[in-house]
Amino acid sequence: MTALIEARGVSKRFRQHKRFPGLLGALKTLVTSEYTEVVAVSDIDFDVAAGEAVGYLGPNGAGKSTMIKMMTGILVPSAGTLSVLGRTPHLKRMDNAREIGVVFGQRSQLWWDLPLVDSFTLHQRIYDIPPARYADNLRRFSELLDLTPFLGRAVRQLSLGQRMRAEIVMSLLHDPKILFLDEPTIGLDVVAKDAVRRFLAEINRERGVTIILTTHDLQDIETICPRLIMVDHSRLIFDGELRSLRTALGSARRLTLEFASDPGPLPLSTASLVSDEGLRKNYLIEREDVSLVRILSEVGSDRGLKDVALHEPDIEEVIRTFYQGRNARARAS
């Protein structure tokens, strides 16, 4: 499958003017020429094929937004090579912009005092979108994201969720091949987040739009992105399918057994007892081949079992386990 994005040894360093504390330090800061170097992205390699949906995940300061800005041509890499749609992004910004869509969760492309539809019309003129295609895209996207009733309303009168949905519609009106999303659900309520996630998953599935998504909301990743790229301290630490990460780290399931009366100590060969609260006992199932039927068979039918709850590990637990294990290994070394 052809790679739309190719990154080879990509790095980005920033020079920051060195600042000194105190009054004398402030004066020294004014006249000094000393700088400190900050590494935001370090030696990153990856390919993204057409039609993929990739989550780009990492803690604050790991270089996620910096990488997005390099892929869109806003920033220039300090080292390495970066190709997007066969072009070097910062050298072919205009050509690149016609085939990508970009949404920054904390930056707006909409005109604050104008009706929402005027921002869309201006976008049509800038990108020279044929009228029929523009009308069809606007109608379909507005219906999917429930924006039709708000097209005549001034942008400043829209809620945060409505504005974010409008930003996504605007970024897709010109039928981009790649959609870059930097924290698209930041600050949104549960209903708005769900609408955005379902829409993006549908656009990726039905139109084959390649999606690169950075987020701190792991439900975004789980709903939209089968593949996950993880970075930490500017370096790539994982690149693969989300399900493979689950298999490696998230196989432990939690089991809660609730009894009508306390059956006393109840060790099981199929699960490890985590806590015993008398009527309620919590276990950890660490082996994937152990079924619930097998566990209940071991418990038996004569102990007054009243309720059973089996909890699969969610994405947050899996990611947390990965980072905690990596940090523990780093401290040990």
N, C-alpha and C positions, 0 to 999 in steps of 0.2 A: 504494500500500500504506500502511495506517495506521501512523503512528509511535507506538510504545509509549513511547519516551523522546525528549524534545525538550530540547535545551540551547541557550540563546541568551545569548551574552556572559557565561557563567558564570565567576566569579572567586572565589577564596578567599584571604584574607589573615589571617595570624596575628600577634598582638602578643606579643613575647617580652621579658621583663624584662631590661634590659641588665646584663651582668655585667662587672666590672672585675678585672684581674689583680692578684696580690700580696695581702699582708696588709691594707694600707690599702685596696686595691681591694675586698677582701671586705667591709670595714666600710662602704665607700661604697655597695656593692651593697645592703646592708641598708636604707639610708635613702634611696636615690635613687628617683625616680619616672620615670626615663628608660626608654624602650622602643625596641626596633627592630621594624620591620615586615618580615615574611617573606611573599613572594608564592608560594603553593603552586600555585594554578591561576589562569591569566590569560586571560580573554576567549575561552572555549572555546565553539564552536558545533558541534553535530552532531545528527542524528536516527538513531534505531534502530527499524527496522520489526519487526513481529511475525514470529517465526521465524528472525530473523537470528542468526548466531554471530559476535561481534565480538571481536577481540583488541585490548586496550588496552595499548600497549607504550611503554616509555621507560626511560631510565637511572634509577638511584636518585635520589630527590629531585625527580623530574619532576612529581609530583602525581597519580600513578596511584591510590594508595590513598585519597587525599583526595577524588578524584572519585567513587570507589565509595561512600565514606561519605556524600557529599552525595546521591547517587542513592538510597541506602537510607534517608535521613532522619536519619542519625546526626549529620551536620554541616549547618550552615546556610550557604548561599552568602553571600559578602560583597556580591556584585553579580550582575546578570543574572537570568534566569528558568530554572527547571528543572522539567519536568513528567515524571512517571513514571506511566503508566497513567491519564493525565488528572488526576493530583493533584500538588499541591506536596508533595514527600516529607516535609519536616520538620513540615508543618502537619497531615498526615494519616498519622502514623506507624503507628497501629494498623490502619487500613484498608489501607495500603500493605503492611504486614508479612504480611497474609493472602494476598497475591497475588505475593509474591516469595520467593525462597530465597537465602540468603547463606552463603558459605563463606569464612572467613578462614583462610589456611594456618597462621597462628601463633596462632589463637584457637579454643578448643573450646566447642561447645555440649553436649557429652556429660557425663554425671555420672560422675565419676572412679571412685567405689567401688561403683557399682551395675552389675548385669549390663547389657550393651548394649541388650537388648530393653526394659529399663525406661526408658531414655532415649527410645526410640522411642515407647513407650506414653504417656509424659508429653507428648511432642510431639503425639500424637494428641488428648489431652485439651485441651491449650492451644489447638490449632487447630480443635477440634471436628470432626475428620475422621470421616465415617460409617464404622462398623466394617467393612463389606464393602469399601469403597474402600481403607481403611487396610491390611486384610489382603492385598488383591490387590497394592497397591503394595509393601508390605514383602516379600512373597514374590518378586515379579518383580525388584525392585532388588537384593535379597540374593542371588538366584541369578546375576544378571548380574555382580555384583561379588564373588562367591564369599565372602559373609559369613555364610551360613546356619550353618556349623559354630561360629561365634563368638558367636551371639546370646545365649547363656547365660553368657558369660564377662564378668568385670568389665572395665570399660574400661581400668583401669590395667594389666591383663595383656595388652592388645593391643599389637601392634607399631605403629610409626608409620604404615606403609602401611595396616594394617587400620583404624586410627582415622580416617585421612583418607577412606577409602572409606565408613566409617560416617557421617562428617560429610556427605558428599555425599548418601548415602541419606536422612539425616534432613532435609536441606534440600529434598528432592523429595517427601516423603511427602504433603504437602498439595496437590500438583499446582500449583505456582506457575507463573505465566505468564512470569516472568523469573527467571533464575538468575544471581546475581552471584558470581563466583569470584575471590578475591584470592590469588594464588600457591598454587593447590590441589595442585601436585605438589612443593612445596618439601621437600627432604630425603628424597624417596622414591627407592627403587632403580629400576632399569630396568624390572623386571617390573611393579612396582606402578604406575609412571608409565604404562606401556602399557595396563594394565587401566583406569585412570581415563580416559585419552584416548579409548579405544574406547567406553567407556560414555557419556561426554558427547557424543561425536559421534552415537551412536545415539539418545540422548534428544532431541537437537536435530532429528534427521532424522525420527524416528518420532512423537514427541509434539509437535513444533513448539515446544518450550520455547526462548524467546529467551535467549541466553547472552552475558554480558559477562565477559570473562576478562582479568585482568591477570597477567602472568607474566614471568620472566626466561628461562624455558626456551622457546626458539623452536620446539622440536618440538611443544609444546602448541599454538602458533599454527598451525603447518603442518597438524596433524592435525585440528583442531577448527574453525578460523575462516577462512572465505573472505575476510572483510573485516578490514582492519587500520586502527586509529587509532593514530598515533604522536605522542607529545608529548616535548618537551625544554625545559628551563628554564621549565616551567609553561605553555608555549604549544603549541597544536596545529600540527604541521608536516606531517602527511600523513593523509589520510582517503580510503581507496579499497580496491579489491580487491587481495589479495596477488599475484595473477597479473599485474596491471598494474605493480606495483612490480618484479616479476621481469623483466617485459618491458623496463622502462625501465633497470634497473640490473644485471640478472642474466643478460644474454644471452651473456656471455663464457663459453665452455666450455674446459675444460682437456683436452688430448690428450697421451697418453704413447705413444710408439712404441718398441718394444724389438726390437733386431736380433740375429741370430746372430753377426754380426761387424760391426765399425764401418764404416759406409758412407762416413764422412767428413762434411764439411759438407753439410747437407741443407736449404737454404732452400726454403720453400713459398710460393706466391702465395696459397694459401687459408688459411694460418695463420701466426701470428708465432712464431718460435723464442724461447723463454724461457730454456732452459738446454740445453746439449749435454754429456752425460756419456759420450760415446762410443757404447756399446751402447744407451744410453737417451737419447732426445731428447724434451723437453717443449715443447709448443706451446700457444698461446692462440688459440682460434677466436672472433673478435669479431663475425662476421657470422652472423645466424640462417639465412640462405639457403644456407650452405655445409654440404653433407652429408658424412658420413663416407665414403661411396662415392666422392665427388669427390676427397677428400683422398687416399684410398688409390690412386686412379687416378693422381694426380700423383706419388705416391711411387714407383709402379711395382712390378712383380713380380720384378725382378731384383736387389733390394737385400738379400735375406735377412731380410725382416720376419718376426719371430717372434711378437710379441704386440702387441695394441692395447688401450688403456684410455681410454675417454671419460668425463669427469667433468662432470656437470651441476652448476651452482652450487647449493649448498644455501641454506636460508633464512638461516643465520647470515652467510654471505658477502654475501647481498643486503642485509641490514640493516646490516651493518658498512660496506658500500660507501656506503649512503645517509648514515649519520651522518658518516663520514669526509669525504665530499664536502661536506656541509653545514658541517662545522667548518672545512674548508679555505676555503670561500667566506667564512665569517665572519671568519677571520683576514686574508684578502686585503682585505676591506673595512674 
